[in-house]
Amino acid sequence: MDNKMNKMLKQVQKMQNQMAAIQEELGREVVEASSGGGMVTARANGHGDVVSLSISKDVVDPDDVEMLEDLVLSAVKESLRLSRELAEKRMGGLAGGLNIPGLF
């Protein structure tokens, strides 16, 4: 194996280690999104898992369940969008550090 290939393999191994560390961090990081002026709040981790959901008693109306459903859906969707954004931001720099011609 020539020196150039050996160097490239070391870069790949370093990138894999960095990726594993970032994935571990993403599992601990939490983003939050609210709807209805804070009446419904969803939290998701950096892996895209919803980890909690809070609903204010004031927004629970048995005669208007549809509104509550919309607020929950809105908060959950936004928390997942923020989770993806966080993951992309954290992972984005890794591929740029690997200089393999024709890979990207």
Backbone bond lengths (Angstrom), bond angles and torsions (degrees), N, CA, C in turn:
res aa  C-N    CA-C-N  psi(-1)  N-CA   C-N-CA  omega(-1)  CA-C   N-CA-C  phi
1 M - - - 1.451 - - 1.536 108.13 -
2 D 1.299 115.30 127.69 1.463 117.54 -178.29 1.527 111.50 -78.40
3 N 1.316 114.83 167.76 1.461 122.25 -175.24 1.535 111.78 -61.00
4 K 1.334 117.38 -38.19 1.458 121.64 -178.60 1.539 110.51 -64.04
5 M 1.332 116.40 -43.80 1.461 121.11 179.61 1.526 110.20 -66.90
6 N 1.305 117.50 -40.37 1.458 122.31 179.05 1.530 110.22 -61.88
7 K 1.324 116.14 -42.79 1.461 121.39 179.22 1.536 110.23 -63.46
8 M 1.331 116.40 -41.99 1.455 121.00 -179.85 1.534 110.47 -64.60
9 L 1.323 117.48 -41.44 1.463 120.86 178.98 1.524 111.17 -64.34
10 K 1.325 117.29 -36.69 1.462 120.79 176.50 1.522 110.43 -65.06
11 Q 1.338 116.78 -38.88 1.463 120.95 177.44 1.526 110.23 -62.53
12 V 1.332 116.69 -43.41 1.461 121.21 -179.84 1.522 110.07 -63.30
13 Q 1.324 117.54 -43.35 1.463 121.39 179.60 1.525 110.54 -63.45
14 K 1.319 116.68 -42.17 1.463 120.68 178.29 1.532 109.99 -62.24
15 M 1.326 115.99 -42.82 1.461 120.60 179.59 1.532 110.68 -63.76
16 Q 1.324 118.21 -40.33 1.465 121.59 178.15 1.527 110.69 -62.80
17 N 1.309 117.10 -40.88 1.468 120.96 178.02 1.519 111.14 -64.57
18 Q 1.334 116.07 -41.94 1.462 120.29 178.38 1.530 110.20 -64.66
19 M 1.327 116.57 -41.54 1.451 120.89 -179.57 1.532 110.69 -62.88
20 A 1.314 117.19 -42.11 1.466 120.93 178.54 1.526 110.72 -62.57
21 A 1.320 116.83 -41.03 1.467 120.68 178.95 1.528 110.80 -65.08
22 I 1.328 116.18 -42.09 1.468 120.27 179.27 1.521 110.23 -64.70
23 Q 1.326 117.19 -43.23 1.473 120.56 178.54 1.532 110.85 -58.86
24 E 1.320 116.32 -41.05 1.464 120.52 178.79 1.532 110.10 -63.49
25 E 1.329 116.48 -44.21 1.462 120.98 178.65 1.525 110.98 -62.23
26 L 1.339 116.63 -42.42 1.466 120.80 -178.51 1.532 111.31 -60.89
27 G 1.308 116.61 -32.07 1.456 119.89 178.27 1.518 112.74 -67.50
28 R 1.334 116.29 -24.34 1.468 121.14 -179.91 1.526 112.51 -94.49
29 E 1.325 117.89 -21.32 1.460 120.47 -177.93 1.522 110.62 -82.12
30 V 1.319 116.00 142.58 1.459 121.33 -177.51 1.520 109.53 -129.16
31 V 1.329 115.12 134.72 1.468 121.18 174.02 1.525 107.14 -110.47
32 E 1.321 116.04 158.64 1.461 120.73 -174.85 1.521 109.30 -135.04
33 A 1.333 114.85 141.58 1.464 120.62 175.62 1.520 108.52 -139.47
34 S 1.337 115.58 143.94 1.469 121.11 -178.72 1.516 110.25 -124.95
35 S 1.323 114.40 159.69 1.460 120.82 172.67 1.524 107.56 -141.53
36 G 1.312 115.46 166.24 1.461 119.70 -179.58 1.503 112.87 63.11
37 G 1.330 116.42 36.48 1.462 120.11 179.41 1.515 113.02 65.22
38 G 1.337 116.20 32.63 1.452 120.95 178.71 1.522 113.93 91.72
39 M 1.315 117.27 5.11 1.467 120.78 -179.32 1.532 112.12 -72.08
40 V 1.334 116.55 -28.98 1.461 121.86 177.56 1.520 107.12 -127.42
41 T 1.317 116.73 128.06 1.459 121.58 -179.88 1.525 109.40 -130.10
42 A 1.342 114.93 130.20 1.464 120.79 176.70 1.517 108.02 -117.46
43 R 1.328 115.72 141.95 1.459 121.88 177.38 1.523 108.18 -123.66
44 A 1.335 114.99 137.12 1.467 120.86 179.38 1.517 109.02 -133.49
45 N 1.333 115.98 147.73 1.466 118.64 176.54 1.519 109.90 -87.34
46 G 1.308 116.39 176.14 1.453 121.67 -177.29 1.518 114.35 -69.77
47 H 1.328 117.46 -6.60 1.462 121.31 175.43 1.516 111.48 -90.86
48 G 1.336 117.26 -3.27 1.457 120.71 -179.86 1.518 113.53 87.42
49 D 1.324 116.84 19.52 1.464 121.23 177.33 1.522 109.01 -98.85
50 V 1.332 117.31 128.21 1.459 120.61 174.16 1.523 106.44 -71.88
51 V 1.332 116.36 122.48 1.468 120.27 -175.12 1.523 112.89 -104.59
52 S 1.343 117.24 -19.16 1.464 118.67 175.09 1.520 110.03 -162.29
53 L 1.327 113.44 158.20 1.457 121.54 179.55 1.519 107.19 -142.99
54 S 1.338 116.33 127.06 1.465 120.89 179.39 1.515 108.78 -118.49
55 I 1.324 115.95 133.64 1.461 121.44 179.60 1.522 107.76 -129.25
56 S 1.324 115.80 123.51 1.459 121.00 178.30 1.527 109.35 -69.70
57 K 1.315 116.11 141.45 1.471 120.83 177.15 1.527 111.16 -59.84
58 D 1.330 116.22 -29.43 1.460 120.87 -176.85 1.528 113.30 -65.27
59 V 1.324 117.51 -21.52 1.460 120.30 -176.74 1.539 111.89 -94.94
60 V 1.321 117.13 -6.17 1.468 121.13 -179.70 1.526 109.09 -83.30
61 D 1.329 114.24 111.29 1.460 121.29 179.07 1.529 107.51 -130.19
62 P 1.332 118.11 108.43 1.464 120.58 -177.84 1.527 113.42 -57.18
63 D 1.334 116.62 -22.53 1.460 120.18 -179.84 1.528 112.26 -87.34
64 D 1.341 117.72 -5.38 1.461 120.83 -179.71 1.526 110.36 -140.87
65 V 1.305 116.28 59.41 1.461 122.51 -179.92 1.531 110.29 -63.47
66 E 1.308 116.70 -33.72 1.470 120.72 -178.47 1.533 111.70 -59.23
67 M 1.324 117.55 -39.22 1.463 120.40 178.89 1.529 110.14 -63.08
68 L 1.327 117.14 -44.10 1.453 121.40 178.99 1.528 110.58 -62.55
69 E 1.315 117.04 -42.64 1.468 120.86 177.31 1.523 111.06 -58.62
70 D 1.339 115.90 -43.95 1.465 120.31 179.10 1.527 111.77 -62.99
71 L 1.323 117.10 -41.37 1.457 120.90 -179.78 1.533 110.86 -66.18
72 V 1.327 116.93 -41.79 1.465 121.02 178.70 1.518 109.65 -64.19
73 L 1.315 116.02 -48.07 1.465 119.88 -179.58 1.530 111.30 -59.86
74 S 1.304 116.97 -42.39 1.457 121.16 179.68 1.530 111.87 -62.56
75 A 1.315 116.66 -45.96 1.471 120.29 -179.68 1.523 111.13 -65.67
76 V 1.326 117.48 -41.43 1.462 120.93 -179.92 1.527 110.63 -65.90
77 K 1.325 117.12 -45.82 1.475 120.14 179.25 1.526 111.05 -58.67
78 E 1.313 116.70 -44.40 1.465 120.23 -178.68 1.525 111.30 -67.26
79 S 1.329 117.74 -39.33 1.464 119.25 178.51 1.522 110.51 -64.55
80 L 1.323 118.28 -37.41 1.467 121.08 177.91 1.528 111.17 -69.67
81 R 1.333 116.68 -36.71 1.470 119.59 176.40 1.523 110.15 -62.95
82 L 1.328 116.28 -43.88 1.462 120.54 178.61 1.527 111.20 -64.85
83 S 1.322 116.67 -35.55 1.463 121.38 177.79 1.532 110.51 -63.49
84 R 1.338 116.57 -45.94 1.479 120.30 177.93 1.523 110.78 -62.66
85 E 1.328 115.70 -41.21 1.465 120.83 179.46 1.530 110.75 -61.58
86 L 1.317 116.50 -42.90 1.460 121.84 178.13 1.527 110.64 -61.65
87 A 1.331 116.52 -46.96 1.465 120.97 -179.21 1.527 111.01 -63.19
88 E 1.329 117.06 -43.24 1.469 120.36 179.16 1.521 110.89 -63.15
89 K 1.316 115.98 -40.10 1.468 120.52 179.58 1.530 110.40 -63.45
90 R 1.335 116.76 -45.37 1.463 120.73 -178.43 1.531 112.55 -68.81
91 M 1.327 116.80 -38.44 1.465 120.83 -175.96 1.526 112.46 -86.03
92 G 1.324 117.22 -20.68 1.458 121.95 -173.53 1.507 115.44 -54.42
93 G 1.299 118.51 -38.60 1.452 121.27 -176.03 1.516 114.42 -75.19
94 L 1.313 117.59 -17.42 1.463 119.67 -175.72 1.523 113.25 -65.98
95 A 1.303 117.64 -49.43 1.465 120.77 -175.41 1.520 111.56 -64.05
96 G 1.313 117.00 -31.81 1.451 120.57 179.49 1.523 113.59 -67.70
97 G 1.329 116.65 -23.09 1.459 120.62 -179.34 1.515 114.00 -82.34
98 L 1.311 116.40 -6.13 1.451 120.97 -178.56 1.514 108.55 -103.79
99 N 1.308 117.42 109.13 1.455 121.98 -175.23 1.523 111.33 -97.20
100 I 1.324 116.41 75.19 1.444 121.52 177.30 1.527 107.31 -109.78
101 P 1.329 117.22 113.02 1.464 119.65 -178.51 1.520 111.82 -56.36
102 G 1.338 115.19 133.84 1.448 121.14 177.10 1.514 115.00 82.91
103 L 1.347 118.17 -4.47 1.453 120.30 -179.33 1.528 110.79 -77.03
104 F 1.329 117.88 -38.44 1.465 121.54 -178.69 1.499 110.14 -124.75
